[in-house]
Amino acid sequence: MFCQKCAANNLDDAKFCSACGQPLTLAERAPTLVYAGFWQRFAALFIDGFIVGAASLLLFGVLTVLMAVSGGANVGAMIGLFALFYLAGFVISAAYFTLLEAGERGATYGKRALNIRVTDMEGKRISTGRALGRWFGHWITNCTFYIGYVIQPFTAKKQALHDMISSTVVVESDGKNRGAGVVIAIVMGLILFFAVIGILAAVAIPAYQSYDSKAKVVMLPEQNNPQDA
């Protein structure tokens, strides 16, 4: 069972929280699961993706610097570097989701920001093996062209495909979900911002390249004129 005060996981028959000492009420001993909604999970996944991506890019930068210092900047070394980068990305992602979702709080940092967590079907903490299986389930969901995510709001327990594969659910930590709306709004604002920047770049860069090419064509005859003796 999870403590309402600190979200620590306790034994089912515990009367006091092992982490903070808070008395555990009967409601906590037999919690009513409130399943997380689509936008809560979407915002949490966006935050988690940003964290994993930033860690992977940082590692890629370190590997690039090490390769440059060692003088190994050749085609074979570059191919090996990119292969290592992708492999490290998978390892970082697997470790991040598995260790945090199987941890005491049952949630990644993105899920903590949205006040949600991963549990088994009875609301209990999941094992490391199940958390790893859930991570693999994400890739199966991705292979469905993300339909496995889209079905989540329409299932009885708001499960995505990888939840069904691993027999897990994502629930609200205390049923109140304070501040979740603000976090979702910030995430959607960032997505909209990057989308607008991408559209502007897609329009501006070709226009600039066309202008630059025309400028060079105009200047070319002047550069080829012979100099007066």
KEMARTOR-417943 format. One line per 10 residues: number of its first residue (from 1); their letters; for each residue x, y, z of N, C-alpha, C. Coordinates in nm, 4 decimals. Last residue first. Example, Ala and Ser with C-alpha at 12.3 -4.5 7.8 and 13.67 -1.06 7.14 Angstrom:
<pts>
2 = sa = 1.2850/-0.2250/0.7080/1.3670/-0.1060/0.7140/1.2900/0.0030/0.7870 ~ 1.3190/-0.5690/0.7800/1.2300/-0.4500/0.7800/1.3200/-0.3300/0.7800 $
</pts>
This chain:
<pts>
229 = adqpnnqepl = 4.4000/4.7729/-6.7820/4.5455/4.7758/-6.7708/4.5903/4.9127/-6.7220 ~ 4.1102/4.6750/-6.6019/4.1741/4.7679/-6.6968/4.3245/4.7717/-6.6710 ~ 4.0206/4.3382/-6.5570/4.0689/4.4618/-6.4974/4.1337/4.5465/-6.6051 ~ 3.7311/4.1727/-6.6818/3.8763/4.1918/-6.6813/3.9126/4.3291/-6.6242 ~ 3.4705/4.0342/-6.4839/3.5119/4.1431/-6.5712/3.6631/4.1593/-6.5649 ~ 3.3903/3.8469/-6.2957/3.4627/3.7961/-6.4141/3.5076/3.9065/-6.5078 ~ 3.2495/3.9826/-6.1023/3.3785/3.9252/-6.0604/3.4606/3.8796/-6.1813 ~ 3.0221/4.0451/-6.2459/3.1074/4.1536/-6.2003/3.2457/4.1014/-6.1618 ~ 2.9035/3.7905/-6.2791/2.9560/3.8644/-6.3948/3.0506/3.9771/-6.3544 ~ 2.8409/3.7254/-5.9957/2.9382/3.6497/-6.0747/2.9890/3.7262/-6.1972 $
219 = mvvkaksdys = 2.6341/3.8585/-5.8705/2.7700/3.9049/-5.8449/2.8721/3.8402/-5.9376 ~ 2.4128/3.7106/-5.9511/2.4216/3.8518/-5.9877/2.5639/3.9027/-5.9739 ~ 2.4655/3.4649/-5.8283/2.4545/3.4713/-5.9733/2.4688/3.6150/-6.0219 ~ 2.4560/3.5338/-5.5596/2.5831/3.4884/-5.6154/2.5816/3.4957/-5.7676 ~ 2.1863/3.5955/-5.5346/2.2851/3.6997/-5.5092/2.4204/3.6615/-5.5685 ~ 2.0688/3.3474/-5.5814/2.0461/3.4552/-5.6772/2.1490/3.5661/-5.6599 ~ 2.1557/3.2128/-5.3487/2.1965/3.1649/-5.4811/2.1802/3.2741/-5.5870 ~ 2.0260/3.3592/-5.1494/2.1722/3.3558/-5.1511/2.2235/3.3109/-5.2882 ~ 1.7583/3.3040/-5.2070/1.8071/3.4426/-5.2138/1.9591/3.4458/-5.2239 ~ 1.7582/3.0300/-5.1576/1.7250/3.0799/-5.2907/1.7769/3.2218/-5.3096 $
209 = qyapiavaal = 1.8191/3.0284/-4.8839/1.9100/2.9624/-4.9776/1.8854/3.0098/-5.1206 ~ 1.5901/3.1612/-4.7828/1.7234/3.2218/-4.7685/1.8234/3.1605/-4.8666 ~ 1.3943/2.9746/-4.8470/1.3864/3.1095/-4.9014/1.5213/3.1788/-4.8943 ~ 1.4745/2.7480/-4.6963/1.4776/2.7429/-4.8437/1.4733/2.8822/-4.9075 ~ 1.4411/2.8777/-4.4318/1.5710/2.8270/-4.4798/1.5747/2.8122/-4.6319 ~ 1.1658/2.9478/-4.3979/1.2695/3.0507/-4.4053/1.3998/2.9992/-4.4665 ~ 1.0117/2.7124/-4.3874/0.9812/2.8154/-4.4867/1.0997/2.9084/-4.5079 ~ 1.1242/2.5656/-4.1827/1.1018/2.4989/-4.3107/1.0708/2.5984/-4.4222 ~ 1.1122/2.7523/-3.9759/1.2433/2.7132/-4.0302/1.2284/2.6484/-4.1669 ~ 0.8361/2.7579/-3.9316/0.9053/2.8794/-3.9748/1.0412/2.8470/-4.0367 $
199 = igivafflil = 0.7996/2.4925/-3.8462/0.7323/2.5408/-3.9668/0.8022/2.6648/-4.0218 ~ 0.9580/2.4903/-3.6108/0.9881/2.3996/-3.7204/0.9261/2.4455/-3.8519 ~ 0.8233/2.6806/-3.4546/0.9622/2.7042/-3.4935/1.0008/2.6162/-3.6127 ~ 0.5794/2.5435/-3.4226/0.5815/2.6722/-3.4941/0.7226/2.7038/-3.5416 ~ 0.6698/2.3226/-3.2732/0.6042/2.3010/-3.4017/0.6069/2.4288/-3.4855 ~ 0.7669/2.4424/-3.0427/0.8624/2.3757/-3.1307/0.8012/2.3490/-3.2689 ~ 0.5164/2.5386/-2.9434/0.6278/2.6297/-2.9720/0.7264/2.5670/-3.0705 ~ 0.3711/2.3040/-2.9030/0.3228/2.4025/-2.9999/0.4348/2.4980/-3.0412 ~ 0.5297/2.1906/-2.7004/0.5108/2.1189/-2.8268/0.4658/2.2155/-2.9357 ~ 0.4986/2.3871/-2.5009/0.6314/2.3591/-2.5578/0.6205/2.2879/-2.6920 $
189 = gmviaivvga = 0.2230/2.3630/-2.4495/0.2772/2.4887/-2.4989/0.4141/2.4697/-2.5624 ~ 0.2126/2.1058/-2.3494/0.1455/2.1323/-2.4765/0.1942/2.2634/-2.5364 ~ 0.3591/2.1508/-2.1110/0.4067/2.0552/-2.2109/0.3436/2.0824/-2.3472 ~ 0.1915/2.3361/-1.9810/0.3300/2.3725/-2.0150/0.3835/2.2814/-2.1248 ~ -0.0420/2.1833/-1.9472/-0.0464/2.3062/-2.0268/0.0932/2.3482/-2.0711 ~ 0.0538/1.9825/-1.7766/0.0037/1.9466/-1.9099/0.0021/2.0689/-2.0005 ~ 0.1121/2.1398/-1.5506/0.2196/2.0670/-1.6187/0.1773/2.0295/-1.7603 ~ -0.1462/2.2276/-1.4850/-0.0419/2.3251/-1.5178/0.0705/2.2581/-1.5961 ~ -0.2768/1.9883/-1.4258/-0.3241/2.0715/-1.5352/-0.2196/2.1715/-1.5807 ~ -0.1437/1.9015/-1.1976/-0.1292/1.8258/-1.3220/-0.1708/1.9090/-1.4420 $
179 = grnkgdsevv = -0.1837/2.0258/-0.9540/-0.0855/2.0831/-1.0444/-0.0704/2.0102/-1.1762 ~ -0.2845/1.7346/-0.7873/-0.2640/1.8786/-0.7814/-0.1557/1.9219/-0.8798 ~ -0.4200/1.4814/-0.7672/-0.3482/1.5223/-0.8878/-0.3286/1.6733/-0.8954 ~ -0.5881/1.3247/-0.6117/-0.6102/1.4690/-0.6197/-0.5405/1.5301/-0.7408 ~ -0.5203/1.0580/-0.5852/-0.6562/1.0895/-0.6275/-0.6837/1.2367/-0.6441 ~ -0.2592/1.0023/-0.5377/-0.3430/1.0278/-0.4206/-0.4855/1.0677/-0.4568 ~ -0.1579/0.9049/-0.7849/-0.0929/0.8698/-0.6582/-0.1813/0.8935/-0.5384 ~ -0.3452/0.7456/-1.0392/-0.3111/0.8688/-0.9697/-0.2602/0.8344/-0.8297 ~ -0.1971/0.4765/-1.2309/-0.3002/0.5341/-1.1448/-0.2509/0.6652/-1.0849 ~ -0.1710/0.2448/-1.4784/-0.1143/0.3715/-1.4326/-0.2236/0.4446/-1.3575 $
169 = vtssimdhla = -0.1219/-0.1106/-1.4562/-0.2078/0.0062/-1.4765/-0.1308/0.1295/-1.4288 ~ -0.0222/-0.4238/-1.6093/-0.0030/-0.3099/-1.5194/-0.1074/-0.2037/-1.5499 ~ 0.0418/-0.6483/-1.7748/-0.0589/-0.6551/-1.6676/-0.0344/-0.5476/-1.5620 ~ 0.1980/-0.6220/-1.9970/0.2676/-0.6412/-1.8688/0.1730/-0.6528/-1.7500 ~ 0.0054/-0.5886/-2.1961/0.1078/-0.6915/-2.2121/0.1725/-0.7248/-2.0784 ~ -0.1378/-0.3681/-2.1034/-0.2041/-0.4984/-2.1128/-0.1026/-0.6115/-2.1219 ~ 0.0577/-0.1733/-2.1300/0.0016/-0.2026/-1.9975/-0.0637/-0.3402/-1.9972 ~ 0.0962/-0.1675/-2.4036/0.2065/-0.2186/-2.3211/0.1628/-0.2433/-2.1777 ~ -0.1514/-0.0540/-2.4840/-0.1182/-0.1913/-2.5213/-0.0073/-0.2474/-2.4334 ~ -0.2928/0.1222/-2.1983/-0.2377/0.1166/-2.3333/-0.1957/-0.0273/-2.3613 $
159 = qkkatfpqiv = -0.5861/0.1334/-2.0029/-0.4573/0.0702/-2.0297/-0.4186/0.0873/-2.1760 ~ -0.8185/0.2061/-1.8622/-0.7343/0.3066/-1.9274/-0.5919/0.2551/-1.9476 ~ -0.9747/-0.0031/-1.7969/-0.8862/0.0478/-1.6924/-0.7841/0.1464/-1.7474 ~ -1.1169/-0.0344/-2.0411/-1.1873/-0.0303/-1.9128/-1.1026/0.0304/-1.8014 ~ -1.0176/0.1897/-2.3084/-1.0157/0.0602/-2.2397/-1.0730/0.0757/-2.0985 ~ -0.9971/0.4391/-2.4170/-1.1186/0.3635/-2.4474/-1.1217/0.2251/-2.3822 ~ -0.7529/0.5637/-2.3758/-0.8721/0.6215/-2.3118/-0.9979/0.5361/-2.3255 ~ -0.5766/0.3812/-2.5314/-0.5732/0.3903/-2.3853/-0.6996/0.4524/-2.3236 ~ -0.5510/0.3797/-2.8003/-0.6630/0.3030/-2.7451/-0.6772/0.3225/-2.5950 ~ -0.3170/0.5170/-2.8506/-0.4434/0.5860/-2.8754/-0.5615/0.5126/-2.8132 $
149 = ygiyftcnti = -0.1131/0.3330/-2.8112/-0.1281/0.4445/-2.7166/-0.2674/0.5063/-2.7277 ~ -0.1478/0.1606/-3.0229/-0.1500/0.1056/-2.8880/-0.1584/0.2113/-2.7803 ~ -0.0986/0.3175/-3.2390/-0.2396/0.2886/-3.2097/-0.2522/0.2332/-3.0684 ~ 0.1622/0.3549/-3.3138/0.1139/0.4297/-3.1974/-0.0348/0.4105/-3.1693 ~ 0.2157/0.1604/-3.4971/0.2005/0.2981/-3.5451/0.1294/0.3841/-3.4401 ~ 0.2775/-0.0638/-3.3612/0.1379/-0.0537/-3.4059/0.1083/0.0840/-3.4638 ~ 0.5289/-0.0344/-3.2624/0.5161/-0.1059/-3.3896/0.3737/-0.1033/-3.4431 ~ 0.4852/0.0768/-3.0132/0.5357/0.1631/-3.1206/0.5178/0.0986/-3.2574 ~ 0.4139/-0.1540/-2.8746/0.3145/-0.0487/-2.8951/0.3561/0.0432/-3.0085 ~ 0.6626/-0.2745/-2.8680/0.5543/-0.3412/-2.9400/0.4434/-0.2405/-2.9702 $
139 = whgfwrglar = 0.7908/-0.0917/-2.7085/0.8369/-0.1077/-2.8465/0.7345/-0.1815/-2.9310 ~ 0.6577/-0.1235/-2.4651/0.6516/0.0053/-2.5346/0.6893/-0.0087/-2.6809 ~ 0.7377/-0.3753/-2.3803/0.6032/-0.3597/-2.4355/0.5841/-0.2280/-2.5084 ~ 0.9793/-0.3200/-2.2654/0.9788/-0.3892/-2.3942/0.8423/-0.3754/-2.4623 ~ 0.8702/-0.2064/-2.0317/0.9521/-0.1247/-2.1211/0.9596/-0.1886/-2.2601 ~ 0.7445/-0.4277/-1.9209/0.6621/-0.3132/-1.9610/0.7382/-0.2228/-2.0567 ~ 0.9671/-0.5805/-1.8593/0.8728/-0.6290/-1.9593/0.7819/-0.5183/-2.0096 ~ 1.0682/-0.4179/-1.6553/1.1462/-0.4361/-1.7779/1.0572/-0.4875/-1.8914 ~ 0.8634/-0.4509/-1.4699/0.8927/-0.3164/-1.5211/0.9727/-0.3239/-1.6509 ~ 0.8881/-0.7218/-1.4180/0.7660/-0.6736/-1.4831/0.7876/-0.5337/-1.5410 $
129 = gtsirkgemd = 1.1413/-0.7228/-1.2963/1.1166/-0.8001/-1.4177/0.9930/-0.7525/-1.4912 ~ 1.0960/-0.5664/-1.0692/1.1894/-0.5190/-1.1712/1.1674/-0.5912/-1.3040 ~ 0.7406/-0.5583/-0.9840/0.8775/-0.6080/-0.9735/0.9647/-0.5494/-1.0846 ~ 0.5237/-0.2984/-0.8601/0.5615/-0.4013/-0.9565/0.7075/-0.4398/-0.9383 ~ 0.3044/-0.2468/-0.5832/0.4323/-0.2178/-0.6492/0.4708/-0.3325/-0.7426 ~ -0.0519/-0.2628/-0.6406/0.0706/-0.2902/-0.5660/0.1939/-0.2612/-0.6506 ~ -0.2996/-0.2549/-0.7596/-0.2472/-0.1324/-0.7013/-0.1202/-0.1505/-0.6217 ~ -0.3728/-0.4775/-0.8908/-0.4301/-0.4582/-0.7577/-0.3769/-0.3339/-0.6886 ~ -0.2280/-0.4866/-1.1226/-0.3731/-0.4729/-1.1353/-0.4417/-0.4480/-1.0017 ~ 0.0602/-0.2883/-1.0272/-0.0018/-0.4063/-1.0867/-0.1531/-0.3872/-1.0852 $
119 = tvrinlarkg = 0.1432/0.0539/-1.1243/0.1193/-0.0537/-1.0279/0.0740/-0.1788/-1.1026 ~ 0.2960/0.3668/-1.1647/0.2666/0.2370/-1.2262/0.2481/0.1328/-1.1163 ~ 0.1537/0.6955/-1.1015/0.2514/0.5888/-1.0810/0.2043/0.4603/-1.1484 ~ 0.1347/1.0567/-1.0906/0.0810/0.9255/-1.1248/0.1915/0.8212/-1.1071 ~ 0.1977/1.3329/-1.0890/0.1406/1.2688/-0.9704/0.0713/1.1361/-1.0033 ~ 0.3397/1.4526/-1.2821/0.1950/1.4441/-1.3048/0.1226/1.3726/-1.1916 ~ 0.5927/1.4191/-1.1808/0.5478/1.5557/-1.2078/0.3969/1.5619/-1.2290 ~ 0.6047/1.1421/-1.1812/0.5990/1.2127/-1.0533/0.5505/1.3554/-1.0712 ~ 0.6253/1.0941/-1.4542/0.5036/1.0522/-1.3848/0.4917/1.1206/-1.2481 ~ 0.8862/1.1975/-1.4932/0.7725/1.2529/-1.5654/0.6403/1.2178/-1.4970 $
109 = ytagregael = 1.0359/1.0288/-1.3355/1.0268/1.1697/-1.2983/0.9120/1.2392/-1.3713 ~ 0.8443/0.7230/-1.2854/0.9545/0.7998/-1.3427/0.9378/0.9457/-1.3005 ~ 0.7332/0.5317/-1.0058/0.7098/0.6338/-1.1075/0.8402/0.6941/-1.1565 ~ 0.7354/0.3933/-0.7630/0.6663/0.3363/-0.8778/0.6453/0.4328/-0.9926 ~ 0.8640/0.4485/-0.5313/0.7547/0.5384/-0.5672/0.6792/0.4916/-0.6919 ~ 1.0552/0.2440/-0.5235/0.9628/0.2621/-0.4109/0.8426/0.3472/-0.4477 ~ 1.0762/0.1047/-0.8598/1.1257/0.1614/-0.7348/1.0159/0.1835/-0.6330 ~ 0.9931/0.0365/-1.1034/0.9962/-0.0723/-1.0052/1.0433/-0.0218/-0.8691 ~ 1.0248/0.2774/-1.2281/0.8887/0.2249/-1.2159/0.8814/0.1060/-1.1216 ~ 1.3060/0.3055/-1.2103/1.2172/0.4014/-1.1435/1.0757/0.3474/-1.1269 $
99 = ltfyaasivf = 1.4098/0.0861/-1.3531/1.4486/0.1082/-1.2144/1.3536/0.2027/-1.1416 ~ 1.2799/0.1120/-1.6103/1.2706/-0.0092/-1.5285/1.2986/0.0194/-1.3817 ~ 1.3403/0.3683/-1.7135/1.2015/0.3283/-1.6904/1.1912/0.2093/-1.5958 ~ 1.6306/0.3625/-1.7052/1.5511/0.4728/-1.6500/1.4098/0.4266/-1.6154 ~ 1.7063/0.1299/-1.8414/1.7419/0.1476/-1.7007/1.6544/0.2535/-1.6345 ~ 1.6033/0.1828/-2.0991/1.5598/0.0646/-2.0237/1.5873/0.0815/-1.8747 ~ 1.7451/0.4197/-2.1670/1.5992/0.4184/-2.1606/1.5480/0.3020/-2.0762 ~ 2.0097/0.3253/-2.1609/1.9690/0.4355/-2.0731/1.8176/0.4355/-2.0568 ~ 1.9969/0.1288/-2.3626/2.0330/0.0917/-2.2254/1.9872/0.1984/-2.1271 ~ 1.9337/0.2815/-2.5906/1.8431/0.1754/-2.5460/1.8699/0.1385/-2.3998 $
89 = galyflaflg = 2.1641/0.4446/-2.5978/2.0310/0.5042/-2.5828/1.9288/0.4027/-2.5347 ~ 2.3651/0.2630/-2.6467/2.3618/0.3290/-2.5161/2.2262/0.3934/-2.4911 ~ 2.2985/0.2036/-2.9123/2.2947/0.0984/-2.8108/2.2855/0.1590/-2.6712 ~ 2.3419/0.4530/-3.0312/2.2082/0.3941/-3.0323/2.1944/0.2830/-2.9281 ~ 2.6201/0.4809/-2.9773/2.5243/0.5808/-2.9316/2.3835/0.5218/-2.9251 ~ 2.7337/0.2690/-3.1112/2.7428/0.2727/-2.9656/2.6423/0.3698/-2.9070 ~ 2.6781/0.3516/-3.3712/2.6235/0.2247/-3.3229/2.6235/0.2204/-3.1707 ~ 2.8279/0.5877/-3.3799/2.6821/0.5952/-3.3909/2.6158/0.4658/-3.3436 ~ 3.0863/0.4769/-3.3493/3.0354/0.5751/-3.2540/2.8835/0.5825/-3.2578 ~ 3.1140/0.3131/-3.5733/3.1143/0.2532/-3.4399/3.0571/0.3466/-3.3351 $
79 = imagvnaggs = 3.1153/0.5149/-3.7650/3.0093/0.4133/-3.7668/2.9987/0.3456/-3.6302 ~ 3.3497/0.6481/-3.6883/3.2219/0.7188/-3.6842/3.1049/0.6207/-3.6841 ~ 3.5446/0.4543/-3.7337/3.5230/0.5020/-3.5971/3.3889/0.5734/-3.5848 ~ 3.5253/0.4288/-4.0120/3.4972/0.3147/-3.9253/3.4667/0.3566/-3.7824 ~ 3.6032/0.6910/-4.0925/3.4703/0.6382/-4.1244/3.4321/0.5216/-4.0320 ~ 3.7723/0.8633/-3.8214/3.7656/0.8048/-3.9544/3.6284/0.7409/-3.9734 ~ 3.9089/0.9888/-3.5737/3.8009/1.0424/-3.6567/3.8090/0.9882/-3.7992 ~ 4.0781/0.9330/-3.3559/4.0159/0.8227/-3.4301/3.9031/0.8673/-3.5204 ~ 4.2198/1.0858/-3.1722/4.2571/1.0919/-3.3130/4.1950/0.9839/-3.3968 ~ 4.1460/1.1115/-2.9137/4.2280/0.9942/-2.9452/4.2712/0.9899/-3.0910 $
69 = vamlvtlvgf = 3.9865/1.3367/-2.9315/4.1128/1.3464/-2.8580/4.2055/1.2315/-2.8934 ~ 3.7684/1.2326/-3.0701/3.8483/1.3379/-3.1314/3.9846/1.3497/-3.0643 ~ 3.6701/1.0477/-2.8850/3.7179/0.9994/-3.0131/3.8071/1.1039/-3.0801 ~ 3.5965/1.2211/-2.6782/3.6992/1.1189/-2.6539/3.7565/1.0666/-2.7847 ~ 3.3954/1.3664/-2.8077/3.5165/1.4347/-2.7603/3.6295/1.3348/-2.7383 ~ 3.2085/1.1606/-2.8498/3.2653/1.2344/-2.9631/3.3948/1.3036/-2.9245 ~ 3.1418/1.0868/-2.5887/3.2062/0.9893/-2.6769/3.2728/1.0580/-2.7961 ~ 3.0176/1.3261/-2.5041/3.1380/1.2776/-2.4355/3.2150/1.1794/-2.5245 ~ 2.7988/1.3338/-2.6796/2.8981/1.4405/-2.6797/3.0280/1.3968/-2.6154 ~ 2.6624/1.1019/-2.6011/2.7142/1.1116/-2.7373/2.8218/1.2202/-2.7472 $
59 = lllsaagvif = 2.5866/1.1777/-2.3428/2.6793/1.0661/-2.3606/2.7422/1.0698/-2.4997 ~ 2.4091/1.3808/-2.4144/2.5262/1.4119/-2.3314/2.6315/1.3032/-2.3462 ~ 2.2177/1.2346/-2.5500/2.2965/1.3341/-2.6231/2.4217/1.3733/-2.5453 ~ 2.1150/1.0823/-2.3372/2.1772/1.0153/-2.4520/2.2655/1.1120/-2.5302 ~ 2.0077/1.2809/-2.1723/2.1146/1.1948/-2.1212/2.1891/1.1257/-2.2351 ~ 1.8107/1.3824/-2.3432/1.9193/1.4695/-2.2987/2.0369/1.3872/-2.2471 ~ 1.6439/1.1553/-2.3689/1.7108/1.2112/-2.4854/1.8288/1.2993/-2.4476 ~ 1.5523/1.1281/-2.1061/1.6306/1.0205/-2.1664/1.7082/1.0720/-2.2877 ~ 1.4138/1.3764/-2.0831/1.5216/1.3406/-1.9900/1.6123/1.2336/-2.0513 ~ 1.2244/1.3603/-2.2895/1.3217/1.4708/-2.2876/1.4405/1.4353/-2.1991 $
49 = gdiflaafrq = 1.0782/1.1380/-2.2083/1.1516/1.1338/-2.3342/1.2574/1.2423/-2.3418 ~ 0.9640/1.2412/-1.9740/1.0588/1.1287/-1.9661/1.1420/1.1183/-2.0938 ~ 0.7969/1.4359/-2.0870/0.9029/1.4747/-1.9933/1.0088/1.3655/-1.9840 ~ 0.6292/1.2696/-2.2406/0.7062/1.3769/-2.3047/0.8236/1.4190/-2.2161 ~ 0.5115/1.1144/-2.0440/0.5993/1.0496/-2.1419/0.6854/1.1525/-2.2150 ~ 0.3569/1.3107/-1.9157/0.4621/1.2402/-1.8417/0.5617/1.1760/-1.9369 ~ 0.1803/1.3797/-2.1207/0.2720/1.4804/-2.0684/0.3873/1.4158/-1.9922 ~ 0.0466/1.1318/-2.1480/0.1170/1.1905/-2.2612/0.2202/1.2925/-2.2133 ~ -0.0720/1.1004/-1.8996/0.0321/1.0057/-1.9411/0.1124/1.0605/-2.0582 ~ -0.2534/1.3135/-1.9072/-0.1572/1.2999/-1.7969/-0.0400/1.2124/-1.8399 $
39 = wfgayvltpa = -0.4014/1.2487/-2.1312/-0.3146/1.3653/-2.1368/-0.2155/1.3679/-2.0221 ~ -0.5397/1.0096/-2.0457/-0.4509/1.0105/-2.1618/-0.3532/1.1266/-2.1574 ~ -0.5429/0.9593/-1.6832/-0.5988/0.9892/-1.8139/-0.4930/0.9968/-1.9231 ~ -0.5083/0.6932/-1.4459/-0.4589/0.8164/-1.5067/-0.5156/0.8333/-1.6465 ~ -0.7579/0.5673/-1.2272/-0.6697/0.5479/-1.3413/-0.6350/0.6808/-1.4073 ~ -0.7603/0.5153/-0.9012/-0.8084/0.6164/-0.9957/-0.7120/0.6144/-1.1141 ~ -0.8452/0.2591/-0.6837/-0.7550/0.3024/-0.7888/-0.8251/0.4020/-0.8806 ~ -0.8737/0.2736/-0.3474/-0.9535/0.2770/-0.4683/-0.8675/0.3353/-0.5791 ~ -0.6887/0.0645/-0.1193/-0.7076/0.1868/-0.1974/-0.8006/0.1663/-0.3161 ~ -0.6781/-0.0478/0.1589/-0.7544/-0.1023/0.0465/-0.7886/0.0131/-0.0479 $
29 = realtlpqgc = -0.5177/0.1093/0.3106/-0.4913/-0.0347/0.3097/-0.5685/-0.1044/0.1989 ~ -0.6255/0.3561/0.2813/-0.4957/0.3319/0.2202/-0.4650/0.1832/0.2143 ~ -0.8552/0.3263/0.4282/-0.8678/0.3563/0.2851/-0.7379/0.3295/0.2122 ~ -0.7576/0.2941/0.6807/-0.8193/0.1784/0.6161/-0.8323/0.2007/0.4664 ~ -0.4403/0.4697/0.6990/-0.5826/0.4534/0.7214/-0.6344/0.3289/0.6510 ~ -0.1403/0.4727/0.8624/-0.2052/0.4307/0.7391/-0.3513/0.4004/0.7671 ~ 0.0383/0.7401/1.0104/-0.0572/0.6300/1.0271/-0.1271/0.5991/0.8954 ~ 0.3732/0.8052/0.9112/0.2336/0.8463/0.9022/0.1417/0.7261/0.9245 ~ 0.6414/0.7464/0.8978/0.5717/0.7215/1.0241/0.4255/0.7601/1.0242 ~ 0.7885/0.7605/0.6650/0.7637/0.8858/0.7374/0.6891/0.8676/0.8688 $
19 = ascfkaddln = 0.8451/0.4860/0.5966/0.9327/0.5964/0.5566/0.9143/0.7211/0.6419 ~ 0.6524/0.3113/0.6773/0.7908/0.2794/0.7137/0.8865/0.3926/0.6811 ~ 0.3478/0.4140/0.8144/0.4382/0.4213/0.7001/0.5818/0.3972/0.7457 ~ 0.1591/0.1789/1.0070/0.2310/0.3054/0.9975/0.3259/0.2996/0.8789 ~ 0.0478/-0.0661/0.9676/-0.0379/0.0357/1.0267/0.0253/0.1742/1.0203 ~ 0.0603/-0.3163/0.7107/0.1277/-0.2138/0.7916/0.0274/-0.1116/0.8436 ~ -0.0253/-0.5134/0.5430/-0.0820/-0.5128/0.6777/-0.0185/-0.4075/0.7685 ~ 0.1171/-0.4724/0.3059/-0.0286/-0.4631/0.3026/-0.0900/-0.4538/0.4421 ~ 0.4038/-0.2573/0.3412/0.3414/-0.3888/0.3443/0.1905/-0.3739/0.3565 ~ 0.4338/0.0366/0.1283/0.4426/-0.0357/0.2548/0.3800/-0.1728/0.2422 $
9 = naackqcfm = 0.5879/0.2947/-0.0539/0.5165/0.1680/-0.0594/0.5400/0.0907/0.0698 ~ 0.5344/0.6472/-0.0209/0.6185/0.5288/-0.0028/0.5324/0.4031/-0.0031 ~ 0.4016/0.8881/-0.0388/0.3885/0.7950/-0.1524/0.4784/0.6728/-0.1404 ~ 0.3777/1.0550/0.1762/0.5072/1.0550/0.1063/0.5110/0.9603/-0.0128 ~ 0.0929/1.0490/0.2361/0.1770/1.1648/0.2668/0.3039/1.1666/0.1828 ~ -0.0258/0.8104/0.1755/-0.0825/0.9299/0.1151/0.0075/1.0511/0.1344 ~ 0.1635/0.5227/0.0982/0.1343/0.6265/0.1971/0.0827/0.7513/0.1254 ~ 0.0357/0.2320/-0.0555/0.1131/0.3551/-0.0677/0.0661/0.4573/0.0362 ~ 0.0846/-0.1194/0.0000/0.0000/0.0000/0.0000/0.0881/0.1244/0.0000 $
</pts>
